[in-house]
Amino acid sequence: MKLNQYKEKRNNKKIIIIAFLIIGLIGGIILEKTFANFKVQKSFKVIEGNFIYEGSGDIIFAFYNGDKLLTKMPGKDNVDNLIFDKGVCNKGATVQWDNKLWVPKILNLQETKTTCNLYFIKNPSKEYFENLQKERPEELEYDGTDDNNLRFIGSNPDNYVKFNNESWRIIGIMNNIKDENDDGETHLKLIKASSIGAYSWDSSSNIVNTGYGINEWGTSDIQVVLNNNYYKKEAGGICYSNLNNQETTCPNWEVVGLDESARGMVSKVKWNTGTMPVDFASNKNLITPIYMYEMEKSTNISKICNDITHCNDEIKRTSSWTGYVGLMYPSDYGYAISGNEEKEACLKESMYNWNNEINQINCASNSWLYNTNGSTWTITSVPNSTFASITLKVYSSGGVGDAYTYTVGEIYPVIYLNSNVKIEPDDSDNYGTSSNPYRLTT
């Protein structure tokens, strides 16, 4: 009797164990379906860096494109051009995103199995203007370069935007802009709608290049004040207006400079400062918009001379510079012309010749970056067999020509916005005008 009772209990125990195993298996399948798109790890390896958090315990991640659940986190160079939008965690944890390393950092982690949802979206500015281009093809056009940037074109497009509590204009949506780690992203490129004044690009003492200045953007006088005093909205700095380091009064940086909110929107990027490989004086007819765009991205440098009088500086020339504030490129000016019948001819014509009557009408006057009130400095220098002080200007006549860096030209600051900056148009149809500019949010 006792033996039978023992066997019965043993059989019952087996049944219970098997039942639990079946329930566990079903639960495992449900959990697998529920959390198939989550990763649970204490140390999380992502692209270029280790996942970092404060505290201890496992973290459960879900990745989203908008409201669409993804099977994995998008990489930095993902084909859909997704950028990080926001992170939401439970149990009091919060998310900080490191765009440089492309990793999240979880703060205030107190409990195990904390769930964090990471949301990614398309570059908001790029998506907005790609859609707008379909509505306004006469104002927005792809430039056809390898980067296929989307640019505002014409004599006066509706590309005004309120930035730094003042009027700026949108040059375009620029692709493959590198940061200091050589990672490329898409950025909105802006230029101040009004000049901050006319100054030398660079000057020097009379024993350096005969006082004419040095054509290296990374050390130029105007670059230094733009990226220090102007960018930081701080008094000080030295401005020049002639050769031999002749000083002049700088703008009131504490008034015209970038405020804290604006600085928070500006990206530190690698600016291309490449140039043509040959003497500009003998090759002025080469500088078409197409040619200059390629040369600006090249590794050519702006010093080829060795004359002991006008070319004796010891500054190393570079083909790139990393910083916040620059100037427009000659190619920006050229590619801003509208899509009229003559545009193809203008793109093949040297911008040096845009100052003659026909080209001024057909080419220069159809670019909104053309300034008839004075010459405008660009960021691009060119080599010369005798002088190491030559940089390009857009002249009031419409042509792009060489000038000694000590001469004065109008300064229009140019910046690239962070990729997460959003455009907020007005509900009316005339948004983007000077009286109804775009607004920016983050």
Long-range contacts (C-beta under 8 A, 24 or more apart in sequence): 35-60, 36-71, 37-62, 37-63, 37-69, 37-70, 37-71, 38-62, 38-115, 40-113, 46-73, 46-102, 46-103, 46-104, 47-75, 47-76, 47-101, 47-102, 47-103, 48-76, 48-101, 48-102, 48-103, 49-98, 49-101, 49-102, 49-103, 50-103, 51-103, 51-104, 51-106, 52-103, 52-105, 52-106, 53-105, 53-106, 53-107, 53-109, 54-106, 54-107, 54-108, 54-109, 55-108, 55-109, 55-110, 56-109, 56-112, 57-109, 57-110, 57-111, 57-112, 57-113, 57-114, 58-112, 58-113, 58-114, 59-93, 59-106, 59-109, 59-113, 59-114, 59-115, 59-116, 60-113, 60-114, 60-115, 60-116, 61-115, 61-116, 61-117, 61-118, 62-115, 62-116, 62-117, 62-118, 63-117, 63-118, 63-120, 64-117, 64-118, 64-119, 64-120, 65-120, 65-121, 66-119, 66-121, 70-120, 73-118, 74-120, 75-102, 76-102, 76-183, 77-183, 77-184, 80-122, 81-122, 81-123, 81-126, 81-186, 82-120, 82-121, 82-122, 83-120, 83-121, 83-122, 83-123, 83-185, 83-419, 83-420, 84-118, 84-119, 84-120, 84-420, 85-119, 85-120, 85-121, 85-420, 86-119, 87-116, 87-117, 87-118, 87-119, 88-116, 88-117, 88-119, 89-114, 89-115, 89-116, 89-117, 90-114, 90-115, 90-116, 91-115, 100-179, 100-181, 100-183, 123-185, 123-186, 123-419, 124-420, 124-421, 124-422, 124-423, 125-173, 125-186, 125-188, 125-417, 125-419, 125-421, 125-422, 125-423, 126-150, 126-173, 126-186, 128-422, 128-423, 128-425, 129-173, 129-423, 130-173, 137-339, 138-338, 138-339, 141-339, 143-172, 143-293, 143-335, 145-290, 145-293, 147-174, 147-175, 147-176, 148-175, 149-173, 149-174, 149-175, 149-335, 151-335, 151-336, 152-336, 152-368, 153-335, 153-336, 153-337, 153-338, 153-339, 153-366, 153-367, 153-368, 154-336, 154-337, 154-338, 154-366, 154-368, 155-338, 155-365, 155-366, 155-367, 155-368, 155-370, 156-368, 157-368, 157-432, 158-430, 158-431, 158-432, 158-433, 159-368, 159-432, 160-193, 160-432, 160-433, 160-434, 160-436, 160-437, 160-438, 161-190, 161-423, 161-432, 161-437, 161-438, 161-439, 161-440, 162-437, 162-438, 162-439, 162-440, 163-190, 163-262, 163-265, 163-440, 164-258, 164-259, 164-261, 164-262, 165-259, 165-262, 166-192, 166-193, 167-192, 167-193, 167-194, 167-434, 167-437, 168-192, 168-193, 169-193, 169-368, 170-438, 171-328, 171-332, 171-336, 171-369, 171-414, 174-416, 177-267, 177-269, 177-270, 177-416, 178-269, 178-270, 179-267, 179-268, 179-269, 179-270, 180-268, 180-269, 180-270, 180-322, 182-270, 185-419, 186-419, 187-267, 187-269, 187-416, 187-417, 187-418, 187-419, 188-416, 188-417, 188-421, 188-423, 189-414, 189-415, 189-416, 189-417, 190-414, 190-415, 190-416, 190-417, 191-328, 191-332, 191-369, 191-412, 191-413, 191-414, 192-412, 192-413, 192-414, 193-434, 194-412, 195-374, 195-376, 195-410, 195-411, 195-412, 196-230, 196-251, 196-256, 196-411, 196-412, 196-413, 197-239, 197-251, 197-410, 197-411, 198-241, 198-374, 198-408, 198-409, 198-410, 198-411, 199-239, 199-240, 199-241, 199-248, 199-408, 199-409, 199-411, 200-239, 200-240, 200-241, 200-242, 200-405, 200-406, 200-407, 200-408, 201-377, 201-391, 201-403, 201-405, 201-406, 201-407, 201-409, 202-240, 202-389, 202-391, 202-405, 202-406, 203-240, 203-242, 203-243, 203-244, 203-245, 203-246, 203-405, 203-406, 204-243, 204-244, 204-245, 204-313, 204-389, 204-406, 205-244, 205-245, 206-243, 206-244, 208-312, 208-313, 209-310, 209-311, 209-312, 209-313, 209-387, 209-388, 209-389, 210-243, 210-309, 210-310, 211-243, 211-244, 211-245, 211-406, 212-243, 212-310, 212-387, 212-389, 212-404, 212-405, 212-406, 213-243, 213-389, 213-404, 213-405, 213-406, 214-313, 214-315, 214-388, 214-389, 214-405, 215-302, 215-303, 215-317, 215-381, 215-382, 215-388, 215-389, 215-390, 215-391, 215-405, 216-302, 216-303, 216-315, 216-316, 216-317, 216-318, 216-381, 217-271, 217-273, 217-321, 217-326, 217-379, 217-381, 218-273, 218-318, 218-321, 219-315, 220-405, 222-327, 222-377, 222-411, 223-321, 223-323, 223-325, 223-326, 225-250, 225-253, 226-325, 226-326, 226-411, 226-413, 227-323, 227-324, 227-325, 229-253, 229-257, 230-256, 230-257, 230-258, 230-325, 230-413, 231-257, 231-258, 231-263, 231-266, 231-324, 231-325, 232-257, 232-258, 232-263, 233-257, 233-258, 233-259, 233-260, 240-406, 241-408, 242-406, 242-408, 243-404, 243-406, 244-406, 263-324, 264-418, 264-442, 265-417, 265-418, 265-421, 265-440, 265-442, 266-324, 266-325, 266-415, 266-416, 266-417, 266-418, 267-324, 267-415, 267-416, 267-417, 267-418, 267-419, 268-322, 268-323, 268-324, 269-322, 269-323, 269-416, 270-320, 270-321, 270-322, 271-320, 271-321, 271-322, 271-323, 271-326, 271-379, 272-296, 272-297, 272-319, 272-320, 272-329, 273-302, 273-318, 273-319, 273-320, 273-321, 273-379, 273-380, 273-381, 274-298, 274-299, 274-300, 274-301, 274-319, 274-320, 275-300, 275-301, 275-302, 275-319, 275-380, 275-381, 275-382, 275-383, 276-300, 276-382, 276-383, 277-383, 278-383, 279-304, 279-383, 279-384, 279-385, 280-382, 280-383, 280-384, 280-390, 280-402, 281-384, 281-385, 281-402, 284-350, 284-352, 284-401, 284-402, 285-350, 285-352, 285-353, 286-350, 287-330, 287-350, 287-351, 287-352, 287-392, 287-400, 288-334, 288-347, 288-348, 288-349, 288-350, 288-351, 289-330, 289-331, 289-333, 289-334, 289-335, 289-346, 289-347, 289-351, 290-347, 290-348, 292-329, 292-330, 292-331, 292-334, 292-351, 292-380, 293-329, 293-331, 293-334, 293-335, 296-329, 296-330, 296-331, 296-380, 300-383, 301-383, 302-381, 302-382, 302-383, 302-388, 302-390, 302-391, 303-383, 303-388, 304-383, 304-384, 304-385, 305-383, 305-384, 305-385, 305-386, 305-387, 305-388, 307-386, 307-387, 310-386, 310-387, 310-388, 310-389, 311-386, 311-387, 311-388, 313-388, 324-415, 325-413, 325-414, 325-415, 326-379, 326-413, 326-414, 326-415, 327-377, 327-378, 327-379, 327-411, 327-412, 327-413, 327-414, 328-369, 328-376, 328-378, 328-379, 328-412, 328-414, 329-378, 329-379, 329-380, 330-378, 330-380, 330-392, 330-394, 330-400, 332-369, 333-367, 333-369, 333-370, 333-378, 333-394, 333-400, 334-367, 334-400, 336-367, 336-368, 336-369, 337-363, 337-366, 337-367, 338-366, 338-367, 340-366, 351-399, 351-400, 352-399, 352-400, 352-401, 353-399, 354-398, 354-399, 354-400, 355-395, 355-397, 355-398, 355-399, 355-401, 356-399, 359-398, 360-397, 360-398, 363-398, 364-397, 364-398, 364-399, 365-398, 369-394, 370-394, 370-398, 371-396, 371-410, 372-396, 373-410, 374-409, 374-410, 375-403, 375-409, 375-410, 376-409, 376-410, 376-412, 377-409, 377-410, 377-411, 379-414, 381-405, 418-442
